[in-house]
Amino acid sequence: MDFLLTFNNDAALVGNLEGKVRTEKRPAHLSSQDWQVGLSNNYLEPEHGYNEEGMPFQNMTGDFRFENGQVKVVRLEGVKPYETFADAGSGLSVRAVFLSHLNQWAVTE
């Protein structure tokens, strides 16, 4: 399960569930249109973030606590800063973050 972070007619930056990014090159036998269709079919779409500081997240931890006689679900909240991933030879660059506890990539616009 990999995520398409960004692409052009010749290459794509793809993020995996370990938080690693790799470059995929368009095979010579594929047209640009077939390349784009293949990318959209083979990879998941990341979340899109608009917060300059990073990607806000919230996730239930599965823990509970009592507060004022009521059961409250414990949530993990925060903002994870974006990193820049690039392949200069392919002309690709993207600001993205991998939220490991959600198994989700997010990119800036």
N, CA, C and O atoms as a MOPAC input file, in Angstrom:
PM7 MOZYME 1SCF
protein

 N      0.85200 1    -1.16000 1     0.00000 1
 C      0.00000 1     0.00000 1     0.00000 1
 C      0.90800 1     1.23600 1     0.00000 1
 O      1.43700 1     1.63000 1     1.03900 1
 N      1.07500 1     1.83100 1    -1.16400 1
 C      1.93300 1     2.99100 1    -1.32600 1
 C      1.09600 1     4.19400 1    -1.76000 1
 O     -0.00300 1     4.04800 1    -2.29300 1
 N      1.64300 1     5.38000 1    -1.51700 1
 C      0.94200 1     6.62800 1    -1.79200 1
 C      1.68600 1     7.43100 1    -2.85100 1
 O      2.90800 1     7.56600 1    -2.79300 1
 N      0.94800 1     7.96100 1    -3.81100 1
 C      1.50900 1     8.81300 1    -4.85200 1
 C      1.60200 1    10.23200 1    -4.31100 1
 O      0.58200 1    10.90200 1    -4.14600 1
 N      2.81400 1    10.69600 1    -4.03500 1
 C      3.01100 1    12.00800 1    -3.43300 1
 C      3.03500 1    13.11600 1    -4.47300 1
 O      2.41500 1    14.16100 1    -4.27400 1
 N      3.73900 1    12.90600 1    -5.57700 1
 C      3.76900 1    13.85400 1    -6.68900 1
 C      4.34500 1    13.13200 1    -7.90800 1
 O      4.99800 1    12.09700 1    -7.77400 1
 N      4.09600 1    13.68600 1    -9.09700 1
 C      4.62200 1    13.06300 1   -10.30800 1
 C      4.69600 1    14.09400 1   -11.42300 1
 O      4.11000 1    15.17400 1   -11.34300 1
 N      5.43100 1    13.73100 1   -12.45800 1
 C      5.44700 1    14.47700 1   -13.71300 1
 C      5.39700 1    13.44900 1   -14.84000 1
 O      5.10200 1    12.28100 1   -14.58500 1
 N      5.67300 1    13.84600 1   -16.06200 1
 C      5.55900 1    12.91400 1   -17.19600 1
 C      6.62900 1    11.82800 1   -17.21100 1
 O      6.50300 1    10.85100 1   -17.94900 1
 N      7.68300 1    11.98500 1   -16.40500 1
 C      8.79200 1    11.03500 1   -16.45500 1
 C      9.02100 1    10.23700 1   -15.17600 1
 O      9.64800 1     9.17900 1   -15.21400 1
 N      8.51800 1    10.73300 1   -14.03800 1
 C      8.82400 1    10.07300 1   -12.76900 1
 C      7.75700 1    10.39900 1   -11.73000 1
 O      6.92000 1    11.28100 1   -11.92400 1
 N      7.81000 1     9.66200 1   -10.62400 1
 C      6.87700 1     9.88600 1    -9.50900 1
 C      7.60100 1     9.66200 1    -8.19300 1
 O      8.48000 1     8.80600 1    -8.09700 1
 N      7.22700 1    10.43700 1    -7.17200 1
 C      7.69400 1    10.19100 1    -5.81300 1
 C      6.58200 1     9.43500 1    -5.10300 1
 O      5.43700 1     9.88500 1    -5.05700 1
 N      6.94000 1     8.26600 1    -4.54200 1
 C      5.98200 1     7.36200 1    -3.92100 1
 C      6.40500 1     7.12000 1    -2.47700 1
 O      7.56700 1     6.81500 1    -2.20900 1
 N      5.46100 1     7.25700 1    -1.54600 1
 C      5.73500 1     7.01300 1    -0.13000 1
 C      5.14600 1     5.68700 1     0.31200 1
 O      4.03200 1     5.34100 1    -0.08100 1
 N      5.89000 1     4.93400 1     1.13500 1
 C      5.38000 1     3.64600 1     1.62000 1
 C      4.95000 1     3.74100 1     3.08000 1
 O      5.02600 1     4.80900 1     3.68700 1
 N      4.50100 1     2.62600 1     3.63900 1
 C      3.99000 1     2.60700 1     5.01200 1
 C      5.09500 1     2.52900 1     6.06000 1
 O      4.80500 1     2.38900 1     7.24800 1
 N      6.33900 1     2.61600 1     5.64400 1
 C      7.45700 1     2.71400 1     6.57900 1
 C      7.97500 1     4.14500 1     6.65100 1
 O      8.95400 1     4.42500 1     7.34300 1
 N      7.30700 1     5.05500 1     5.92700 1
 C      7.72000 1     6.45300 1     5.92800 1
 C      8.85400 1     6.75700 1     4.96600 1
 O      9.45100 1     7.83100 1     5.03800 1
 N      9.16000 1     5.83900 1     4.07200 1
 C     10.23900 1     6.02300 1     3.09100 1
 C      9.65000 1     6.49100 1     1.76200 1
 O      8.53000 1     6.12500 1     1.40700 1
 N     10.41400 1     7.30200 1     1.03200 1
 C     10.00300 1     7.80400 1    -0.27900 1
 C     10.99200 1     7.29400 1    -1.31900 1
 O     12.20600 1     7.30100 1    -1.11200 1
 N     10.43800 1     6.85200 1    -2.44200 1
 C     11.28100 1     6.37200 1    -3.54900 1
 C     10.80600 1     7.01700 1    -4.84500 1
 O      9.68200 1     7.51200 1    -4.93300 1
 N     11.67800 1     7.00100 1    -5.84600 1
 C     11.34700 1     7.51200 1    -7.16800 1
 C     11.01000 1     6.34800 1    -8.08500 1
 O     11.75600 1     5.37300 1    -8.16600 1
 N      9.88500 1     6.45700 1    -8.77000 1
 C      9.49900 1     5.50200 1    -9.80200 1
 C      9.67000 1     6.20000 1   -11.14400 1
 O      9.19300 1     7.32100 1   -11.32000 1
 N     10.33100 1     5.56500 1   -12.07500 1
 C     10.55300 1     6.13700 1   -13.41400 1
 C      9.52900 1     5.57000 1   -14.39900 1
 O      9.15500 1     4.40000 1   -14.31500 1
 N      9.08400 1     6.40700 1   -15.32400 1
 C      8.14500 1     5.95100 1   -16.35700 1
 C      8.89000 1     5.03400 1   -17.31400 1
 O      9.92300 1     5.41500 1   -17.86500 1
 N      8.36400 1     3.81000 1   -17.51700 1
 C      8.97600 1     2.91800 1   -18.50100 1
 C      8.90300 1     3.53000 1   -19.90000 1
 O      7.92400 1     4.19800 1   -20.23100 1
 N      9.90900 1     3.31400 1   -20.70800 1
 C      9.99800 1     3.91900 1   -22.03700 1
 C      8.84100 1     3.52200 1   -22.94500 1
 O      8.46100 1     4.28700 1   -23.83200 1
 N      8.28200 1     2.34300 1   -22.73600 1
 C      7.20200 1     1.86800 1   -23.60800 1
 C      5.83500 1     2.47800 1   -23.26400 1
 O      4.88300 1     2.30400 1   -24.02500 1
 N      5.72100 1     3.18700 1   -22.13500 1
 C      4.44600 1     3.79400 1   -21.72800 1
 C      4.34500 1     5.23800 1   -22.18900 1
 O      5.29400 1     6.01000 1   -22.05400 1
 N      3.19500 1     5.59500 1   -22.73000 1
 C      2.94500 1     7.00300 1   -23.05900 1
 C      2.72700 1     7.77400 1   -21.75800 1
 O      2.48300 1     7.17800 1   -20.70900 1
 N      2.81500 1     9.09300 1   -21.83300 1
 C      2.58300 1     9.92800 1   -20.64200 1
 C      1.18700 1     9.70000 1   -20.09100 1
 O      1.00000 1     9.64700 1   -18.87500 1
 N      0.20100 1     9.56500 1   -20.98000 1
 C     -1.18100 1     9.35200 1   -20.54000 1
 C     -1.32800 1     7.99900 1   -19.83700 1
 O     -1.96400 1     7.91800 1   -18.78600 1
 N     -0.75200 1     6.94900 1   -20.40100 1
 C     -0.81000 1     5.62400 1   -19.76300 1
 C     -0.07300 1     5.62600 1   -18.43100 1
 O     -0.49000 1     4.95400 1   -17.48700 1
 N      1.01700 1     6.37500 1   -18.35300 1
 C      1.78300 1     6.52900 1   -17.11700 1
 C      0.90600 1     7.13200 1   -16.02100 1
 O      0.87300 1     6.62200 1   -14.90100 1
 N      0.19800 1     8.21000 1   -16.33800 1
 C     -0.66200 1     8.87100 1   -15.36000 1
 C     -1.81500 1     7.97200 1   -14.92100 1
 O     -2.15600 1     7.92900 1   -13.73900 1
 N     -2.41300 1     7.25900 1   -15.86600 1
 C     -3.50400 1     6.33600 1   -15.52900 1
 C     -2.97700 1     5.22500 1   -14.62800 1
 O     -3.61700 1     4.87000 1   -13.63800 1
 N     -1.82600 1     4.68300 1   -14.96400 1
 C     -1.22400 1     3.62500 1   -14.14900 1
 C     -0.91400 1     4.08400 1   -12.73400 1
 O     -1.14200 1     3.34800 1   -11.77400 1
 N     -0.39500 1     5.30000 1   -12.60400 1
 C     -0.09500 1     5.82900 1   -11.27600 1
 C     -1.35800 1     5.95300 1   -10.43400 1
 O     -1.37300 1     5.55900 1    -9.26800 1
 N     -2.41500 1     6.50000 1   -11.02300 1
 C     -3.65700 1     6.68500 1   -10.25100 1
 C     -4.29400 1     5.34500 1    -9.89300 1
 O     -4.98300 1     5.24300 1    -8.87800 1
 N     -4.07400 1     4.31800 1   -10.71200 1
 C     -4.62300 1     2.99400 1   -10.41800 1
 C     -3.79200 1     2.20700 1    -9.40400 1
 O     -4.32800 1     1.38700 1    -8.65900 1
 N     -2.49300 1     2.45600 1    -9.38000 1
 C     -1.59100 1     1.64200 1    -8.56500 1
 C     -1.29600 1     2.19900 1    -7.17600 1
 O     -0.85200 1     1.46200 1    -6.29600 1
 N     -1.53700 1     3.49000 1    -6.97300 1
 C     -1.16000 1     4.10500 1    -5.70700 1
 C     -2.32900 1     4.84100 1    -5.07200 1
 O     -3.23200 1     5.31800 1    -5.75900 1
 N     -2.29200 1     4.92300 1    -3.74300 1
 C     -3.32300 1     5.64000 1    -3.00200 1
 C     -3.06300 1     7.13900 1    -3.04500 1
 O     -1.92800 1     7.57700 1    -3.23400 1
 N     -4.10600 1     7.90900 1    -2.87000 1
 C     -4.02000 1     9.37300 1    -2.81800 1
 C     -3.71500 1     9.78900 1    -1.37800 1
 O     -4.38100 1     9.31500 1    -0.45800 1
 N     -2.73100 1    10.66000 1    -1.15900 1
 C     -2.44700 1    11.12800 1     0.20600 1
 C     -3.48000 1    12.16900 1     0.63600 1
 O     -4.23000 1    12.70100 1    -0.18300 1
 N     -3.49900 1    12.44300 1     1.92900 1
 C     -4.29200 1    13.56100 1     2.44000 1
 C     -3.63300 1    14.85000 1     1.96300 1
 O     -2.44200 1    14.86400 1     1.65100 1
 N     -4.39900 1    15.92100 1     1.90700 1
 C     -3.85000 1    17.21400 1     1.51800 1
 C     -3.98900 1    18.16900 1     2.68500 1
 O     -5.07700 1    18.33500 1     3.23600 1
 N     -2.87600 1    18.80100 1     3.06600 1
 C     -2.86900 1    19.70000 1     4.20700 1
 C     -2.67500 1    21.13800 1     3.78300 1
 O     -2.09800 1    21.42200 1     2.73300 1
 N     -3.16000 1    22.02900 1     4.60300 1
 C     -3.07200 1    23.45400 1     4.27400 1
 C     -2.44400 1    24.25700 1     5.40700 1
 O     -2.29700 1    25.47300 1     5.28700 1
 N     -2.07200 1    23.60500 1     6.49900 1
 C     -1.46300 1    24.27900 1     7.63600 1
 C      0.03500 1    24.40800 1     7.38500 1
 O      0.71800 1    23.39800 1     7.21500 1
 N      0.54700 1    25.60800 1     7.36100 1
 C      1.95900 1    25.84500 1     7.05700 1
 C      2.88700 1    25.17100 1     8.06900 1
 O      4.01000 1    24.80500 1     7.72200 1
 N      2.43500 1    25.00300 1     9.31200 1
 C      3.28000 1    24.41800 1    10.35800 1
 C      3.43200 1    22.91100 1    10.22400 1
 O      4.42000 1    22.34000 1    10.68700 1
 N      2.46900 1    22.27000 1     9.59800 1
 C      2.50800 1    20.82200 1     9.47600 1
 C      1.11000 1    20.25900 1     9.37400 1
 O      0.14600 1    21.00000 1     9.18400 1
 N      0.99900 1    18.94900 1     9.50100 1
 C     -0.29800 1    18.27700 1     9.36700 1
 C     -0.87400 1    18.00000 1    10.74300 1
 O     -0.30800 1    17.21800 1    11.50700 1
 N     -2.00300 1    18.63900 1    11.07000 1
 C     -2.65900 1    18.33200 1    12.34600 1
 C     -3.20000 1    16.90000 1    12.31900 1
 O     -3.65700 1    16.42000 1    11.28200 1
 N     -3.14300 1    16.23100 1    13.46200 1
 C     -3.68700 1    14.87500 1    13.52100 1
 C     -4.37500 1    14.66100 1    14.85600 1
 O     -4.08900 1    15.33400 1    15.84700 1
 N     -5.28300 1    13.70900 1    14.85100 1
 C     -5.97700 1    13.28900 1    16.06300 1
 C     -6.25600 1    11.80700 1    15.90700 1
 O     -6.72500 1    11.37100 1    14.85600 1
 N     -5.97700 1    11.03800 1    16.92600 1
 C     -6.16100 1     9.59900 1    16.85200 1
 C     -6.51100 1     9.06300 1    18.22700 1
 O     -5.86100 1     9.40700 1    19.21400 1
 N     -7.53200 1     8.22600 1    18.29800 1
 C     -7.85900 1     7.57200 1    19.56800 1
 C     -6.77600 1     6.54900 1    19.88500 1
 O     -6.32900 1     5.82100 1    18.99800 1
 N     -6.35700 1     6.49100 1    21.13100 1
 C     -5.29200 1     5.56300 1    21.52100 1
 C     -5.83700 1     4.20700 1    21.94500 1
 O     -5.07800 1     3.24200 1    22.04400 1
 N     -7.14300 1     4.11800 1    22.19700 1
 C     -7.72900 1     2.87500 1    22.70600 1
 C     -7.79300 1     2.87200 1    24.21700 1
 O     -8.35600 1     1.94800 1    24.80500 1
 N     -7.22800 1     3.88900 1    24.86600 1
 C     -7.27000 1     3.99400 1    26.32500 1
 C     -8.46100 1     4.84100 1    26.75600 1
 O     -8.97400 1     5.66300 1    25.99800 1
 N     -8.87700 1     4.61800 1    27.98200 1
 C     -9.97800 1     5.38300 1    28.56600 1
 C     -9.54400 1     5.92300 1    29.91700 1
 O     -8.64600 1     5.37200 1    30.55400 1
 N    -10.17400 1     6.99000 1    30.34800 1
 C     -9.91900 1     7.53000 1    31.68100 1
 C    -11.23500 1     8.07500 1    32.22200 1
 O    -12.16600 1     8.35700 1    31.46800 1
 N    -11.29200 1     8.21800 1    33.54300 1
 C    -12.47800 1     8.78100 1    34.17400 1
 C    -12.23800 1    10.24000 1    34.48800 1
 O    -11.20800 1    10.59100 1    35.06400 1
 N    -13.17400 1    11.09100 1    34.11700 1
 C    -13.11200 1    12.51900 1    34.38200 1
 C    -14.47300 1    12.97400 1    34.85100 1
 O    -15.46000 1    12.85500 1    34.12500 1
 N    -14.53000 1    13.49700 1    36.07000 1
 C    -15.79100 1    13.97600 1    36.63300 1
 C    -16.88700 1    12.91700 1    36.54600 1
 O    -18.03300 1    13.22600 1    36.21800 1
 N    -16.53100 1    11.67800 1    36.84000 1
 C    -17.50200 1    10.59300 1    36.83900 1
 C    -17.89200 1    10.08500 1    35.46900 1
 O    -18.79000 1     9.25000 1    35.35600 1
 N    -17.23500 1    10.57300 1    34.41500 1
 C    -17.54800 1    10.12200 1    33.06300 1
 C    -16.33100 1     9.45300 1    32.43000 1
 O    -15.18600 1     9.80300 1    32.71600 1
 N    -16.60700 1     8.49500 1    31.57800 1
 C    -15.53400 1     7.81800 1    30.85300 1
 C    -15.16400 1     8.67300 1    29.63600 1
 O    -16.02800 1     9.03700 1    28.83900 1
 N    -13.88900 1     8.98300 1    29.50600 1
 C    -13.39100 1     9.77200 1    28.37700 1
 C    -12.40700 1     8.92300 1    27.57200 1
 O    -11.59300 1     8.18600 1    28.12900 1
 N    -12.50400 1     9.04800 1    26.25400 1
 C    -11.56600 1     8.36000 1    25.37100 1
 C    -10.28800 1     9.18800 1    25.30600 1
 O    -10.33800 1    10.40700 1    25.14800 1
 N     -9.15100 1     8.52400 1    25.42700 1
 C     -7.86000 1     9.21200 1    25.33600 1
 C     -7.50900 1     9.38600 1    23.86100 1
 O     -7.52500 1     8.42500 1    23.09200 1
 N     -7.19700 1    10.60100 1    23.48100 1
 C     -6.84500 1    10.90800 1    22.09500 1
 C     -5.42100 1    11.44400 1    22.03000 1
 O     -4.95200 1    12.13700 1    22.93300 1
 N     -4.76700 1    11.11300 1    20.96600 1
 C     -3.44100 1    11.62900 1    20.66500 1
 C     -3.63700 1    12.76300 1    19.67300 1
 O     -4.21300 1    12.55300 1    18.60600 1
 N     -3.16900 1    13.95700 1    20.00500 1
 C     -3.34900 1    15.11500 1    19.13200 1
 C     -2.02200 1    15.83200 1    18.95300 1
 O     -1.15900 1    15.78400 1    19.82900 1
 N     -1.86400 1    16.48800 1    17.83300 1
 C     -0.65700 1    17.26800 1    17.60100 1
 C     -0.57100 1    17.75100 1    16.16700 1
 O     -1.52000 1    17.62800 1    15.39100 1
 N      0.58200 1    18.30100 1    15.83200 1
 C      0.88200 1    18.73800 1    14.47500 1
 C      2.26400 1    18.19700 1    14.13600 1
 O      3.24100 1    18.49200 1    14.82500 1
 N      2.34000 1    17.41000 1    13.08200 1
 C      3.62900 1    16.86200 1    12.66200 1
 C      4.14400 1    17.71100 1    11.50600 1
 O      3.43800 1    17.88300 1    10.51300 1
 N      5.36200 1    18.24500 1    11.61300 1
 C      5.89100 1    19.13200 1    10.56500 1
 C      6.14100 1    18.39800 1     9.24700 1
 O      6.47800 1    17.21400 1     9.22500 1
 N      5.96600 1    19.13300 1     8.15900 1
 C      6.24900 1    18.59400 1     6.82800 1
 C      7.75200 1    18.50700 1     6.61900 1
 O      8.52100 1    19.27800 1     7.19400 1
 N      8.15600 1    17.55700 1     5.78600 1
 C      9.53300 1    17.43200 1     5.32100 1
 C      9.51900 1    17.62600 1     3.80800 1
 O      8.49100 1    17.43100 1     3.16000 1
 N     10.65600 1    18.00800 1     3.25700 1
 C     10.76300 1    18.12100 1     1.80400 1
 C     11.44100 1    16.86900 1     1.27000 1
 O     12.53200 1    16.50100 1     1.70600 1
 N     10.77700 1    16.22300 1     0.32000 1
 C     11.32500 1    15.05400 1    -0.37100 1
 C     11.52400 1    15.46200 1    -1.81900 1
 O     10.64000 1    16.07200 1    -2.42100 1
 N     12.67800 1    15.13100 1    -2.38300 1
 C     12.97500 1    15.58700 1    -3.74400 1
 C     13.83800 1    14.57400 1    -4.48100 1
 O     14.58500 1    13.79800 1    -3.88500 1
 N     13.70500 1    14.61400 1    -5.78700 1
 C     14.59900 1    13.91200 1    -6.70500 1
 C     14.94900 1    14.93900 1    -7.76900 1
 O     14.20800 1    15.11900 1    -8.73600 1
 N     16.08100 1    15.61200 1    -7.58900 1
 C     16.46600 1    16.71100 1    -8.47100 1
 C     16.61700 1    16.24300 1    -9.91300 1
 O     16.27100 1    16.97600 1   -10.83900 1
 N     17.12400 1    15.04500 1   -10.11400 1
 C     17.30900 1    14.52000 1   -11.45800 1
 C     16.00000 1    14.33700 1   -12.20900 1
 O     15.97300 1    14.39000 1   -13.43800 1
 N     14.92500 1    14.12400 1   -11.48000 1
 C     13.60600 1    13.95900 1   -12.09500 1
 C     12.78600 1    15.24000 1   -12.06300 1
 O     11.69500 1    15.29800 1   -12.62900 1
 N     13.31100 1    16.26800 1   -11.40200 1
 C     12.58900 1    17.53000 1   -11.29700 1
 C     11.39400 1    17.47300 1   -10.36900 1
 O     10.43100 1    18.21800 1   -10.54900 1
 N     11.44400 1    16.58900 1    -9.36900 1
 C     10.32700 1    16.42500 1    -8.44600 1
 C     10.69300 1    16.88800 1    -7.04100 1
 O     11.80300 1    16.65900 1    -6.56000 1
 N      9.74200 1    17.53600 1    -6.40300 1
 C      9.90200 1    17.95700 1    -5.02000 1
 C      8.50800 1    18.06900 1    -4.41000 1
 O      7.56900 1    18.53800 1    -5.05500 1
 N      8.38900 1    17.63000 1    -3.15500 1
 C      7.09700 1    17.69400 1    -2.47100 1
 C      7.33800 1    17.87200 1    -0.97400 1
 O      8.26900 1    17.30100 1    -0.40700 1
 N      6.48000 1    18.67400 1    -0.35000 1
 C      6.49000 1    18.77800 1     1.11300 1
 C      5.43000 1    17.82000 1     1.62100 1
 O      4.25000 1    17.95000 1     1.29400 1
 N      5.86100 1    16.85400 1     2.42500 1
 C      4.95700 1    15.79400 1     2.86500 1
 C      5.32800 1    15.33700 1     4.26500 1
 O      6.39700 1    15.66200 1     4.78200 1
 N      4.42500 1    14.57800 1     4.86800 1
 C      4.67100 1    14.00200 1     6.18300 1
 C      3.98200 1    12.64400 1     6.24100 1
 O      2.90100 1    12.45700 1     5.68300 1
 N      4.62900 1    11.69700 1     6.93000 1
 C      4.02600 1    10.38700 1     7.14600 1
 C      3.56800 1    10.30900 1     8.58500 1
 O      4.36700 1    10.45100 1     9.51100 1
 N      2.27500 1    10.08300 1     8.76900 1
 C      1.69700 1     9.92400 1    10.10600 1
 C      1.63600 1     8.42400 1    10.39500 1
 O      0.67600 1     7.74900 1    10.02400 1
 N      2.67100 1     7.91400 1    11.06100 1
 C      2.82300 1     6.46600 1    11.22700 1
 C      1.69500 1     5.84400 1    12.04000 1
 O      1.29800 1     4.71200 1    11.76600 1
 N      1.17200 1     6.55500 1    13.03200 1
 C      0.10800 1     5.98200 1    13.85600 1
 C     -1.21700 1     5.90500 1    13.10100 1
 O     -2.14000 1     5.22200 1    13.54500 1
 N     -1.32200 1     6.60000 1    11.96600 1
 C     -2.52000 1     6.54600 1    11.12900 1
 C     -2.27700 1     5.81700 1     9.81300 1
 O     -3.20800 1     5.61600 1     9.03300 1
 N     -1.01200 1     5.41400 1     9.55900 1
 C     -0.63000 1     4.80000 1     8.27900 1
 C     -1.10800 1     5.66100 1     7.11000 1
 O     -1.74700 1     5.17300 1     6.17900 1
 N     -0.78400 1     6.94800 1     7.18000 1
 C     -1.28500 1     7.89800 1     6.17800 1
 C     -0.20500 1     8.91300 1     5.81600 1
 O      0.50500 1     9.41200 1     6.69000 1
 N     -0.08700 1     9.21400 1     4.53200 1
 C      0.76600 1    10.29000 1     4.05500 1
 C     -0.10000 1    11.52100 1     3.85600 1
 O     -1.28500 1    11.41500 1     3.53900 1
 N      0.50100 1    12.69300 1     4.04400 1
 C     -0.16800 1    13.97300 1     3.76900 1
 C      0.81500 1    14.86000 1     3.02600 1
 O      2.01000 1    14.85400 1     3.32200 1
 N      0.32000 1    15.61700 1     2.07200 1
 C      1.14900 1    16.54500 1     1.29500 1
 C      0.55600 1    17.94600 1     1.38400 1
 O     -0.64000 1    18.10900 1     1.62700 1
 N      1.40700 1    18.96200 1     1.18400 1
 C      0.92800 1    20.33200 1     1.14400 1
 C      0.45500 1    20.63900 1    -0.26300 1
 O      0.76600 1    19.92700 1    -1.21700 1
 N     -0.28800 1    21.69400 1    -0.36300 1
 C     -0.76000 1    22.15300 1    -1.68700 1
 C      0.15100 1    23.20800 1    -2.21600 1
 O     -0.07100 1    23.72200 1    -3.31200 1

